[in-house]
Amino acid sequence: MVHVTIVLLDEGHASTAVGPLEVFRDAGGLWGQLTGEAQDPPFDVHVAAGGGRAVRPGARYVLQADESLEQISRTDLVFVPSCGLNLDAVLEREADVIEFIERQHAAGARIAGVCSGVALLAAAGVLDGKAATTHWALADQYAQRFPAVHWQAESMVTEDDGVYCGGGVYAALDLALYLVEKLSSREIARCCSRALLIDMPRECQTGFAVLPTGARHADDLVKRAQDWIRGHCAEDFRFEALARELGMSPRNFVRRFKQATGLAPVEYLQRMRVRAAKRLLEEDHVTVQEVSSIVGYEDVPFFRELFKRHTGMTPAAYRGRFR
């Protein structure tokens, strides 16, 4: 059997620990109870925390671990749930978890993390040089803090050399089912998903995101440029004119904008236009062609391709799912 350790953490969402716990626990078991088609449970699931303490993921309830991290000398899979949004506080508070991840990874364990919990994997160094995802709203912050990681925030689940990451909160179920399939079989994962009435893993999370518009920064001139672009993003304009208005050469403007935001000006403009298009597709009864024109693209095929590149789905598919 595969020995699975679910780590309990303070301040996150309890569902990112309890949901995977139930997926691993029920894989290969619940389906047989419901249908009489016997399967052998492939996972031995343990729930642990530093010192074996109770943790408080929410203000009004606690979760009690049945083991301490210090008691676990060897495990096959470590699953790290979400752990709060204050990155500095999280890294200081969960130092014992980071050390546990480092130790288990060095011993050959697979490591999985979801949402903000991915930061603990990054801090442990197990993501260096590897692909990873996290909640779309945290991606820019984590990219700045952990530049050695290849962040793929559009993905719901990533896998790279025995390290697995999940996106937002309910991607914990996607990641858990993915691991059930990876470590046992697709049939057991499929039966588990049917028994628990949850979908098999989704491919992307960008459809749920309000696209980040660049990193936070203190460059007032670039902030002025961003404000102007936001107010005129549907218009046909040239960045050379905007650069002159700000008293910079076009080349210096592009360099300074990218240095401050992490994005080229044209990419920033595209993100603003895609964000506007998403709102139109969610709320208004206008055609895709009209949306394309409203946000500044007369070339509808180009708009469709751009939208799909940023969101992982076509405008029509996005409207069907989110309207």
Phi and psi in degrees as GROMACS dihedral restraints (atoms count N, CA, C in turn):
[ dihedral_restraints ]
;  ai    aj    ak    al  type     phi  dphi    fc
    3     4     5     6     1   -85.3    20    10
    4     5     6     7     1   121.6    20    10
    6     7     8     9     1   -81.9    20    10
    7     8     9    10     1   116.2    20    10
    9    10    11    12     1  -112.5    20    10
   10    11    12    13     1   130.4    20    10
   12    13    14    15     1  -112.6    20    10
   13    14    15    16     1   114.1    20    10
   15    16    17    18     1   -91.4    20    10
   16    17    18    19     1   120.0    20    10
   18    19    20    21     1   -88.2    20    10
   19    20    21    22     1   134.9    20    10
   21    22    23    24     1   -99.2    20    10
   22    23    24    25     1   135.8    20    10
   24    25    26    27     1  -132.8    20    10
   25    26    27    28     1   151.8    20    10
   27    28    29    30     1   -74.1    20    10
   28    29    30    31     1   153.4    20    10
   30    31    32    33     1    73.4    20    10
   31    32    33    34     1    -7.0    20    10
   33    34    35    36     1   -86.8    20    10
   34    35    36    37     1  -159.8    20    10
   36    37    38    39     1   -97.8    20    10
   37    38    39    40     1   124.0    20    10
   39    40    41    42     1   -58.1    20    10
   40    41    42    43     1   -31.7    20    10
   42    43    44    45     1   -62.4    20    10
   43    44    45    46     1   -26.1    20    10
   45    46    47    48     1   -74.9    20    10
   46    47    48    49     1   -12.9    20    10
   48    49    50    51     1  -103.8    20    10
   49    50    51    52     1   -47.1    20    10
   51    52    53    54     1   -70.0    20    10
   52    53    54    55     1   -39.1    20    10
   54    55    56    57     1   -59.1    20    10
   55    56    57    58     1   -55.4    20    10
   57    58    59    60     1   -60.0    20    10
   58    59    60    61     1   -37.8    20    10
   60    61    62    63     1   -54.4    20    10
   61    62    63    64     1   -46.0    20    10
   63    64    65    66     1   -71.7    20    10
   64    65    66    67     1   -34.4    20    10
   66    67    68    69     1   -62.8    20    10
   67    68    69    70     1   -50.0    20    10
   69    70    71    72     1   -65.2    20    10
   70    71    72    73     1   -39.5    20    10
   72    73    74    75     1   -64.8    20    10
   73    74    75    76     1   -41.2    20    10
   75    76    77    78     1   -86.4    20    10
   76    77    78    79     1   -15.9    20    10
   78    79    80    81     1   -59.6    20    10
   79    80    81    82     1   125.4    20    10
   81    82    83    84     1    79.8    20    10
   82    83    84    85     1    -2.3    20    10
   84    85    86    87     1  -120.3    20    10
   85    86    87    88     1   -53.5    20    10
   87    88    89    90     1   -63.1    20    10
   88    89    90    91     1   -38.7    20    10
   90    91    92    93     1   -58.5    20    10
   91    92    93    94     1   -42.8    20    10
   93    94    95    96     1   -64.9    20    10
   94    95    96    97     1   -38.4    20    10
   96    97    98    99     1   -64.5    20    10
   97    98    99   100     1   -34.7    20    10
   99   100   101   102     1   -81.2    20    10
  100   101   102   103     1   -32.2    20    10
  102   103   104   105     1  -117.8    20    10
  103   104   105   106     1   -15.2    20    10
  105   106   107   108     1    82.8    20    10
  106   107   108   109     1     0.8    20    10
  108   109   110   111     1   -89.7    20    10
  109   110   111   112     1   101.5    20    10
  111   112   113   114     1   -67.3    20    10
  112   113   114   115     1   137.6    20    10
  114   115   116   117     1  -134.5    20    10
  115   116   117   118     1   153.7    20    10
  117   118   119   120     1   -92.4    20    10
  118   119   120   121     1   119.8    20    10
  120   121   122   123     1   -58.7    20    10
  121   122   123   124     1   125.8    20    10
  123   124   125   126     1   -92.9    20    10
  124   125   126   127     1    -5.4    20    10
  126   127   128   129     1  -121.5    20    10
  127   128   129   130     1   138.1    20    10
  129   130   131   132     1  -108.0    20    10
  130   131   132   133     1   105.7    20    10
  132   133   134   135     1  -101.2    20    10
  133   134   135   136     1   131.6    20    10
  135   136   137   138     1  -126.6    20    10
  136   137   138   139     1   148.0    20    10
  138   139   140   141     1  -118.9    20    10
  139   140   141   142     1   121.8    20    10
  141   142   143   144     1  -134.7    20    10
  142   143   144   145     1   155.4    20    10
  144   145   146   147     1  -148.3    20    10
  145   146   147   148     1   162.5    20    10
  147   148   149   150     1   -57.6    20    10
  148   149   150   151     1   122.7    20    10
  150   151   152   153     1    71.7    20    10
  151   152   153   154     1     5.5    20    10
  153   154   155   156     1    68.5    20    10
  154   155   156   157     1    20.0    20    10
  156   157   158   159     1   -76.3    20    10
  157   158   159   160     1   164.1    20    10
  159   160   161   162     1   -78.5    20    10
  160   161   162   163     1   142.1    20    10
  162   163   164   165     1  -115.3    20    10
  163   164   165   166     1   160.4    20    10
  165   166   167   168     1  -121.4    20    10
  166   167   168   169     1    89.7    20    10
  168   169   170   171     1   -74.5    20    10
  169   170   171   172     1   -22.8    20    10
  171   172   173   174     1  -131.0    20    10
  172   173   174   175     1   167.1    20    10
  174   175   176   177     1   -70.3    20    10
  175   176   177   178     1   -23.3    20    10
  177   178   179   180     1  -115.4    20    10
  178   179   180   181     1     7.8    20    10
  180   181   182   183     1  -151.5    20    10
  181   182   183   184     1   161.6    20    10
  183   184   185   186     1  -130.3    20    10
  184   185   186   187     1   157.9    20    10
  186   187   188   189     1  -118.5    20    10
  187   188   189   190     1   133.8    20    10
  189   190   191   192     1  -103.2    20    10
  190   191   192   193     1   123.6    20    10
  192   193   194   195     1   -74.1    20    10
  193   194   195   196     1   154.0    20    10
  195   196   197   198     1  -102.4    20    10
  196   197   198   199     1    -4.4    20    10
  198   199   200   201     1  -145.7    20    10
  199   200   201   202     1   162.3    20    10
  201   202   203   204     1   -99.3    20    10
  202   203   204   205     1   150.9    20    10
  204   205   206   207     1   -58.1    20    10
  205   206   207   208     1   -33.6    20    10
  207   208   209   210     1   -67.4    20    10
  208   209   210   211     1   -23.8    20    10
  210   211   212   213     1   -78.3    20    10
  211   212   213   214     1   -19.1    20    10
  213   214   215   216     1   -91.1    20    10
  214   215   216   217     1   106.0    20    10
  216   217   218   219     1   -84.3    20    10
  217   218   219   220     1   -29.3    20    10
  219   220   221   222     1  -152.0    20    10
  220   221   222   223     1   134.1    20    10
  222   223   224   225     1  -142.8    20    10
  223   224   225   226     1   159.3    20    10
  225   226   227   228     1   -90.0    20    10
  226   227   228   229     1   -30.5    20    10
  228   229   230   231     1  -144.4    20    10
  229   230   231   232     1   128.3    20    10
  231   232   233   234     1  -105.4    20    10
  232   233   234   235     1   127.6    20    10
  234   235   236   237     1  -116.5    20    10
  235   236   237   238     1   119.3    20    10
  237   238   239   240     1  -107.9    20    10
  238   239   240   241     1   119.9    20    10
  240   241   242   243     1   -83.7    20    10
  241   242   243   244     1  -172.8    20    10
  243   244   245   246     1   -70.5    20    10
  244   245   246   247     1   159.9    20    10
  246   247   248   249     1  -147.7    20    10
  247   248   249   250     1    20.9    20    10
  249   250   251   252     1   103.3    20    10
  250   251   252   253     1   166.8    20    10
  252   253   254   255     1  -104.9    20    10
  253   254   255   256     1   -18.0    20    10
  255   256   257   258     1   -81.1    20    10
  256   257   258   259     1    96.1    20    10
  258   259   260   261     1   -59.6    20    10
  259   260   261   262     1   -47.3    20    10
  261   262   263   264     1   -60.6    20    10
  262   263   264   265     1   -44.1    20    10
  264   265   266   267     1   -64.8    20    10
  265   266   267   268     1   -40.0    20    10
  267   268   269   270     1   -63.0    20    10
  268   269   270   271     1   -47.1    20    10
  270   271   272   273     1   -64.4    20    10
  271   272   273   274     1   -34.7    20    10
  273   274   275   276     1   -72.7    20    10
  274   275   276   277     1   -44.3    20    10
  276   277   278   279     1   -67.9    20    10
  277   278   279   280     1   -35.7    20    10
  279   280   281   282     1  -103.3    20    10
  280   281   282   283     1    34.0    20    10
  282   283   284   285     1   -59.7    20    10
  283   284   285   286     1   -36.1    20    10
  285   286   287   288     1   -68.3    20    10
  286   287   288   289     1   -32.2    20    10
  288   289   290   291     1   -70.2    20    10
  289   290   291   292     1   -41.8    20    10
  291   292   293   294     1   -59.8    20    10
  292   293   294   295     1   -42.9    20    10
  294   295   296   297     1   -64.8    20    10
  295   296   297   298     1   -38.5    20    10
  297   298   299   300     1   -63.8    20    10
  298   299   300   301     1   -42.5    20    10
  300   301   302   303     1   -61.6    20    10
  301   302   303   304     1   -47.0    20    10
  303   304   305   306     1   -57.3    20    10
  304   305   306   307     1   -46.6    20    10
  306   307   308   309     1   -65.6    20    10
  307   308   309   310     1   -45.1    20    10
  309   310   311   312     1   -70.1    20    10
  310   311   312   313     1   -37.0    20    10
  312   313   314   315     1   -64.9    20    10
  313   314   315   316     1   -40.9    20    10
  315   316   317   318     1   -63.8    20    10
  316   317   318   319     1   -28.6    20    10
  318   319   320   321     1   -84.9    20    10
  319   320   321   322     1    -1.6    20    10
  321   322   323   324     1   103.6    20    10
  322   323   324   325     1     5.9    20    10
  324   325   326   327     1   -73.1    20    10
  325   326   327   328     1   149.1    20    10
  327   328   329   330     1   -77.7    20    10
  328   329   330   331     1   145.1    20    10
  330   331   332   333     1  -123.3    20    10
  331   332   333   334     1   132.3    20    10
  333   334   335   336     1  -130.7    20    10
  334   335   336   337     1   143.2    20    10
  336   337   338   339     1  -145.2    20    10
  337   338   339   340     1   153.6    20    10
  339   340   341   342     1  -134.9    20    10
  340   341   342   343     1   146.4    20    10
  342   343   344   345     1    55.6    20    10
  343   344   345   346     1  -132.6    20    10
  345   346   347   348     1   -67.7    20    10
  346   347   348   349     1   -19.6    20    10
  348   349   350   351     1   -63.3    20    10
  349   350   351   352     1   -20.0    20    10
  351   352   353   354     1   -60.8    20    10
  352   353   354   355     1   -27.8    20    10
  354   355   356   357     1   -59.4    20    10
  355   356   357   358     1   -33.3    20    10
  357   358   359   360     1   -69.5    20    10
  358   359   360   361     1   -34.5    20    10
  360   361   362   363     1   -65.7    20    10
  361   362   363   364     1   -42.4    20    10
  363   364   365   366     1   -64.4    20    10
  364   365   366   367     1   -42.0    20    10
  366   367   368   369     1   -65.6    20    10
  367   368   369   370     1   -29.6    20    10
  369   370   371   372     1   -78.0    20    10
  370   371   372   373     1    -8.4    20    10
  372   373   374   375     1    84.7    20    10
  373   374   375   376     1     2.0    20    10
  375   376   377   378     1   -79.0    20    10
  376   377   378   379     1    -9.3    20    10
  378   379   380   381     1  -100.4    20    10
  379   380   381   382     1    -3.8    20    10
  381   382   383   384     1   -58.6    20    10
  382   383   384   385     1   125.7    20    10
  384   385   386   387     1    76.8    20    10
  385   386   387   388     1     6.4    20    10
  387   388   389   390     1  -115.3    20    10
  388   389   390   391     1   159.9    20    10
  390   391   392   393     1   -76.3    20    10
  391   392   393   394     1   144.4    20    10
  393   394   395   396     1  -155.1    20    10
  394   395   396   397     1   156.9    20    10
  396   397   398   399     1  -129.9    20    10
  397   398   399   400     1   169.2    20    10
  399   400   401   402     1  -160.1    20    10
  400   401   402   403     1  -175.2    20    10
  402   403   404   405     1   -59.4    20    10
  403   404   405   406     1   137.1    20    10
  405   406   407   408     1   -56.0    20    10
  406   407   408   409     1   -32.2    20    10
  408   409   410   411     1   -76.6    20    10
  409   410   411   412     1   -13.9    20    10
  411   412   413   414     1  -100.6    20    10
  412   413   414   415     1    -8.7    20    10
  414   415   416   417     1   -60.8    20    10
  415   416   417   418     1   -45.2    20    10
  417   418   419   420     1   -63.4    20    10
  418   419   420   421     1   -43.5    20    10
  420   421   422   423     1   -62.2    20    10
  421   422   423   424     1   -43.9    20    10
  423   424   425   426     1   -70.1    20    10
  424   425   426   427     1   -34.0    20    10
  426   427   428   429     1   -63.2    20    10
  427   428   429   430     1   -36.8    20    10
  429   430   431   432     1   -71.3    20    10
  430   431   432   433     1   -39.9    20    10
  432   433   434   435     1   -76.0    20    10
  433   434   435   436     1   -34.4    20    10
  435   436   437   438     1  -126.5    20    10
  436   437   438   439     1    72.9    20    10
  438   439   440   441     1   -70.2    20    10
  439   440   441   442     1   -14.5    20    10
  441   442   443   444     1   -78.8    20    10
  442   443   444   445     1    -8.0    20    10
  444   445   446   447     1   -91.5    20    10
  445   446   447   448     1   140.8    20    10
  447   448   449   450     1   -89.9    20    10
  448   449   450   451     1    90.3    20    10
  450   451   452   453     1   -75.6    20    10
  451   452   453   454     1   131.9    20    10
  453   454   455   456     1  -129.2    20    10
  454   455   456   457     1    73.0    20    10
  456   457   458   459     1   -67.1    20    10
  457   458   459   460     1   -15.2    20    10
  459   460   461   462     1   -75.0    20    10
  460   461   462   463     1   -16.4    20    10
  462   463   464   465     1   -85.2    20    10
  463   464   465   466     1   144.4    20    10
  465   466   467   468     1   -80.8    20    10
  466   467   468   469     1   -37.2    20    10
  468   469   470   471     1  -138.2    20    10
  469   470   471   472     1   137.6    20    10
  471   472   473   474     1  -125.9    20    10
  472   473   474   475     1   153.5    20    10
  474   475   476   477     1  -138.1    20    10
  475   476   477   478     1   133.3    20    10
  477   478   479   480     1  -155.6    20    10
  478   479   480   481     1   106.1    20    10
  480   481   482   483     1    54.9    20    10
  481   482   483   484     1    50.7    20    10
  483   484   485   486     1    81.7    20    10
  484   485   486   487     1     7.7    20    10
  486   487   488   489     1  -120.1    20    10
  487   488   489   490     1   131.9    20    10
  489   490   491   492     1  -127.3    20    10
  490   491   492   493     1   139.5    20    10
  492   493   494   495     1  -132.4    20    10
  493   494   495   496     1   148.6    20    10
  495   496   497   498     1  -123.4    20    10
  496   497   498   499     1   154.6    20    10
  498   499   500   501     1   -77.1    20    10
  499   500   501   502     1  -117.5    20    10
  501   502   503   504     1   -71.5    20    10
  502   503   504   505     1  -175.1    20    10
  504   505   506   507     1   -51.3    20    10
  505   506   507   508     1   -55.6    20    10
  507   508   509   510     1   -80.6    20    10
  508   509   510   511     1     0.4    20    10
  510   511   512   513     1   -68.3    20    10
  511   512   513   514     1   -11.3    20    10
  513   514   515   516     1   -58.5    20    10
  514   515   516   517     1   -36.7    20    10
  516   517   518   519     1   -71.2    20    10
  517   518   519   520     1   -40.3    20    10
  519   520   521   522     1   -58.5    20    10
  520   521   522   523     1   -46.3    20    10
  522   523   524   525     1   -66.2    20    10
  523   524   525   526     1   -42.1    20    10
  525   526   527   528     1   -63.1    20    10
  526   527   528   529     1   -44.7    20    10
  528   529   530   531     1   -66.0    20    10
  529   530   531   532     1   -37.3    20    10
  531   532   533   534     1   -59.7    20    10
  532   533   534   535     1   -41.9    20    10
  534   535   536   537     1   -71.7    20    10
  535   536   537   538     1   -34.1    20    10
  537   538   539   540     1   -59.1    20    10
  538   539   540   541     1   -46.5    20    10
  540   541   542   543     1   -64.5    20    10
  541   542   543   544     1   -41.6    20    10
  543   544   545   546     1   -66.3    20    10
  544   545   546   547     1   -40.2    20    10
  546   547   548   549     1  -100.3    20    10
  547   548   549   550     1    -7.2    20    10
  549   550   551   552     1  -129.6    20    10
  550   551   552   553     1   -87.4    20    10
  552   553   554   555     1  -162.4    20    10
  553   554   555   556     1   159.3    20    10
  555   556   557   558     1   -64.3    20    10
  556   557   558   559     1   -34.8    20    10
  558   559   560   561     1   -64.4    20    10
  559   560   561   562     1   -43.5    20    10
  561   562   563   564     1   -65.0    20    10
  562   563   564   565     1   -40.8    20    10
  564   565   566   567     1   -63.5    20    10
  565   566   567   568     1   -43.1    20    10
  567   568   569   570     1   -63.7    20    10
  568   569   570   571     1   -44.4    20    10
  570   571   572   573     1   -65.5    20    10
  571   572   573   574     1   -37.5    20    10
  573   574   575   576     1   -63.9    20    10
  574   575   576   577     1   -43.8    20    10
  576   577   578   579     1   -63.5    20    10
  577   578   579   580     1   -37.3    20    10
  579   580   581   582     1   -71.0    20    10
  580   581   582   583     1   -38.7    20    10
  582   583   584   585     1   -66.0    20    10
  583   584   585   586     1   -37.8    20    10
  585   586   587   588     1   -92.2    20    10
  586   587   588   589     1    -2.1    20    10
  588   589   590   591     1    57.6    20    10
  589   590   591   592     1    45.8    20    10
  591   592   593   594     1  -125.4    20    10
  592   593   594   595     1   152.7    20    10
  594   595   596   597     1   -72.9    20    10
  595   596   597   598     1   153.4    20    10
  597   598   599   600     1   -64.8    20    10
  598   599   600   601     1   160.3    20    10
  600   601   602   603     1   -50.9    20    10
  601   602   603   604     1   134.4    20    10
  603   604   605   606     1   -81.6    20    10
  604   605   606   607     1   161.9    20    10
  606   607   608   609     1   -91.1    20    10
  607   608   609   610     1   -35.5    20    10
  609   610   611   612     1  -143.1    20    10
  610   611   612   613     1   159.8    20    10
  612   613   614   615     1  -119.1    20    10
  613   614   615   616     1    -0.2    20    10
  615   616   617   618     1   -66.7    20    10
  616   617   618   619     1   -24.4    20    10
  618   619   620   621     1   -61.8    20    10
  619   620   621   622     1   -23.4    20    10
  621   622   623   624     1   -88.5    20    10
  622   623   624   625     1    -8.9    20    10
  624   625   626   627     1   -91.4    20    10
  625   626   627   628     1   142.5    20    10
  627   628   629   630     1   -85.7    20    10
  628   629   630   631     1   110.2    20    10
  630   631   632   633     1   -54.4    20    10
  631   632   633   634     1   127.9    20    10
  633   634   635   636     1   -58.1    20    10
  634   635   636   637     1   140.2    20    10
  636   637   638   639     1  -106.7    20    10
  637   638   639   640     1    28.7    20    10
  639   640   641   642     1   110.7    20    10
  640   641   642   643     1   162.5    20    10
  642   643   644   645     1   -70.5    20    10
  643   644   645   646     1   155.9    20    10
  645   646   647   648     1   -70.2    20    10
  646   647   648   649     1   143.7    20    10
  648   649   650   651     1  -157.1    20    10
  649   650   651   652     1   175.0    20    10
  651   652   653   654     1  -117.2    20    10
  652   653   654   655     1    16.4    20    10
  654   655   656   657     1   -84.5    20    10
  655   656   657   658     1   101.6    20    10
  657   658   659   660     1   -63.1    20    10
  658   659   660   661     1   -34.4    20    10
  660   661   662   663     1   -66.3    20    10
  661   662   663   664     1   -41.8    20    10
  663   664   665   666     1   -68.3    20    10
  664   665   666   667     1   -35.4    20    10
  666   667   668   669     1   -61.5    20    10
  667   668   669   670     1   -39.1    20    10
  669   670   671   672     1   -62.0    20    10
  670   671   672   673     1   -41.8    20    10
  672   673   674   675     1   -63.4    20    10
  673   674   675   676     1   -42.4    20    10
  675   676   677   678     1   -62.4    20    10
  676   677   678   679     1   -43.9    20    10
  678   679   680   681     1   -60.4    20    10
  679   680   681   682     1   -42.1    20    10
  681   682   683   684     1   -65.2    20    10
  682   683   684   685     1   -44.1    20    10
  684   685   686   687     1   -62.4    20    10
  685   686   687   688     1   -43.0    20    10
  687   688   689   690     1   -59.4    20    10
  688   689   690   691     1   -37.9    20    10
  690   691   692   693     1   -79.2    20    10
  691   692   693   694     1   -15.3    20    10
  693   694   695   696     1  -131.4    20    10
  694   695   696   697     1    23.0    20    10
  696   697   698   699     1   -66.6    20    10
  697   698   699   700     1   -21.9    20    10
  699   700   701   702     1   -87.2    20    10
  700   701   702   703     1    -5.3    20    10
  702   703   704   705     1   -87.8    20    10
  703   704   705   706     1   159.3    20    10
  705   706   707   708     1   -90.3    20    10
  706   707   708   709     1   107.2    20    10
  708   709   710   711     1  -140.4    20    10
  709   710   711   712     1   167.5    20    10
  711   712   713   714     1  -113.8    20    10
  712   713   714   715     1   136.8    20    10
  714   715   716   717     1   -66.7    20    10
  715   716   717   718     1   -24.2    20    10
  717   718   719   720     1   -61.8    20    10
  718   719   720   721     1   -40.2    20    10
  720   721   722   723     1   -66.7    20    10
  721   722   723   724     1   -40.4    20    10
  723   724   725   726     1   -64.4    20    10
  724   725   726   727     1   -39.6    20    10
  726   727   728   729     1   -62.7    20    10
  727   728   729   730     1   -43.7    20    10
  729   730   731   732     1   -64.0    20    10
  730   731   732   733     1   -37.8    20    10
  732   733   734   735     1   -61.4    20    10
  733   734   735   736     1   -31.6    20    10
  735   736   737   738     1   -91.2    20    10
  736   737   738   739     1     1.5    20    10
  738   739   740   741     1    78.6    20    10
  739   740   741   742     1    29.7    20    10
  741   742   743   744     1  -127.9    20    10
  742   743   744   745     1   156.6    20    10
  744   745   746   747     1   -73.7    20    10
  745   746   747   748     1   153.4    20    10
  747   748   749   750     1   -54.6    20    10
  748   749   750   751     1   -41.7    20    10
  750   751   752   753     1   -65.3    20    10
  751   752   753   754     1   -43.3    20    10
  753   754   755   756     1   -67.1    20    10
  754   755   756   757     1   -36.2    20    10
  756   757   758   759     1   -61.3    20    10
  757   758   759   760     1   -47.7    20    10
  759   760   761   762     1   -61.9    20    10
  760   761   762   763     1   -44.6    20    10
  762   763   764   765     1   -62.1    20    10
  763   764   765   766     1   -46.6    20    10
  765   766   767   768     1   -70.1    20    10
  766   767   768   769     1   -37.1    20    10
  768   769   770   771     1   -63.6    20    10
  769   770   771   772     1   -45.7    20    10
  771   772   773   774     1   -68.7    20    10
  772   773   774   775     1   -36.2    20    10
  774   775   776   777     1   -63.2    20    10
  775   776   777   778     1   -38.3    20    10
  777   778   779   780     1   -79.4    20    10
  778   779   780   781     1   -40.7    20    10
  780   781   782   783     1  -104.8    20    10
  781   782   783   784     1   -18.0    20    10
  783   784   785   786     1    83.3    20    10
  784   785   786   787     1     1.7    20    10
  786   787   788   789     1  -127.3    20    10
  787   788   789   790     1   145.2    20    10
  789   790   791   792     1   -70.7    20    10
  790   791   792   793     1   151.3    20    10
  792   793   794   795     1   -54.6    20    10
  793   794   795   796     1   -39.2    20    10
  795   796   797   798     1   -67.9    20    10
  796   797   798   799     1   -34.6    20    10
  798   799   800   801     1   -68.5    20    10
  799   800   801   802     1   -39.2    20    10
  801   802   803   804     1   -60.6    20    10
  802   803   804   805     1   -44.4    20    10
  804   805   806   807     1   -61.1    20    10
  805   806   807   808     1   -44.1    20    10
  807   808   809   810     1   -61.3    20    10
  808   809   810   811     1   -40.9    20    10
  810   811   812   813     1   -63.9    20    10
  811   812   813   814     1   -41.0    20    10
  813   814   815   816     1   -62.9    20    10
  814   815   816   817     1   -41.5    20    10
  816   817   818   819     1   -68.2    20    10
  817   818   819   820     1   -39.9    20    10
  819   820   821   822     1   -65.5    20    10
  820   821   822   823     1   -38.8    20    10
  822   823   824   825     1   -62.7    20    10
  823   824   825   826     1   -42.5    20    10
  825   826   827   828     1   -63.5    20    10
  826   827   828   829     1   -40.6    20    10
  828   829   830   831     1   -63.6    20    10
  829   830   831   832     1   -40.3    20    10
  831   832   833   834     1   -60.2    20    10
  832   833   834   835     1   -41.6    20    10
  834   835   836   837     1   -65.8    20    10
  835   836   837   838     1   -40.2    20    10
  837   838   839   840     1   -64.2    20    10
  838   839   840   841     1   -42.3    20    10
  840   841   842   843     1   -67.8    20    10
  841   842   843   844     1   -30.5    20    10
  843   844   845   846     1   -75.9    20    10
  844   845   846   847     1   -33.6    20    10
  846   847   848   849     1  -115.9    20    10
  847   848   849   850     1   -32.9    20    10
  849   850   851   852     1  -106.7    20    10
  850   851   852   853     1   150.3    20    10
  852   853   854   855     1   -93.7    20    10
  853   854   855   856     1    69.7    20    10
  855   856   857   858     1  -123.0    20    10
  856   857   858   859     1   153.8    20    10
  858   859   860   861     1   -74.2    20    10
  859   860   861   862     1   163.9    20    10
  861   862   863   864     1   -60.7    20    10
  862   863   864   865     1   -39.0    20    10
  864   865   866   867     1   -60.9    20    10
  865   866   867   868     1   -42.2    20    10
  867   868   869   870     1   -67.5    20    10
  868   869   870   871     1   -40.2    20    10
  870   871   872   873     1   -59.9    20    10
  871   872   873   874     1   -44.8    20    10
  873   874   875   876     1   -56.2    20    10
  874   875   876   877     1   -45.7    20    10
  876   877   878   879     1   -68.2    20    10
  877   878   879   880     1   -41.6    20    10
  879   880   881   882     1   -61.2    20    10
  880   881   882   883     1   -40.0    20    10
  882   883   884   885     1   -87.2    20    10
  883   884   885   886     1    -0.3    20    10
  885   886   887   888     1   113.9    20    10
  886   887   888   889     1    11.0    20    10
  888   889   890   891     1  -121.0    20    10
  889   890   891   892     1   111.8    20    10
  891   892   893   894     1   -80.6    20    10
  892   893   894   895     1   -21.2    20    10
  894   895   896   897     1   -86.5    20    10
  895   896   897   898     1    96.5    20    10
  897   898   899   900     1   -65.4    20    10
  898   899   900   901     1   -43.7    20    10
  900   901   902   903     1   -58.3    20    10
  901   902   903   904     1   -38.7    20    10
  903   904   905   906     1   -63.2    20    10
  904   905   906   907     1   -42.6    20    10
  906   907   908   909     1   -60.5    20    10
  907   908   909   910     1   -44.6    20    10
  909   910   911   912     1   -59.8    20    10
  910   911   912   913     1   -43.8    20    10
  912   913   914   915     1   -65.7    20    10
  913   914   915   916     1   -43.1    20    10
  915   916   917   918     1   -61.8    20    10
  916   917   918   919     1   -45.4    20    10
  918   919   920   921     1   -61.8    20    10
  919   920   921   922     1   -43.3    20    10
  921   922   923   924     1   -66.6    20    10
  922   923   924   925     1   -37.3    20    10
  924   925   926   927     1   -62.8    20    10
  925   926   927   928     1   -35.2    20    10
  927   928   929   930     1   -87.1    20    10
  928   929   930   931     1   -27.2    20    10
  930   931   932   933     1  -116.3    20    10
  931   932   933   934     1   -12.6    20    10
  933   934   935   936     1    82.8    20    10
  934   935   936   937     1     3.8    20    10
  936   937   938   939     1  -149.3    20    10
  937   938   939   940     1   159.6    20    10
  939   940   941   942     1   -72.1    20    10
  940   941   942   943     1   160.8    20    10
  942   943   944   945     1   -56.1    20    10
  943   944   945   946     1   -40.6    20    10
  945   946   947   948     1   -65.5    20    10
  946   947   948   949     1   -41.9    20    10
  948   949   950   951     1   -66.1    20    10
  949   950   951   952     1   -39.7    20    10
  951   952   953   954     1   -61.6    20    10
  952   953   954   955     1   -45.7    20    10
  954   955   956   957     1   -60.7    20    10
  955   956   957   958     1   -42.7    20    10
  957   958   959   960     1   -62.2    20    10
  958   959   960   961     1   -30.7    20    10
  960   961   962   963     1   -90.2    20    10
  961   962   963   964     1   -34.4    20    10
  963   964   965   966     1  -112.7    20    10
  964   965   966   967     1    -6.9    20    10
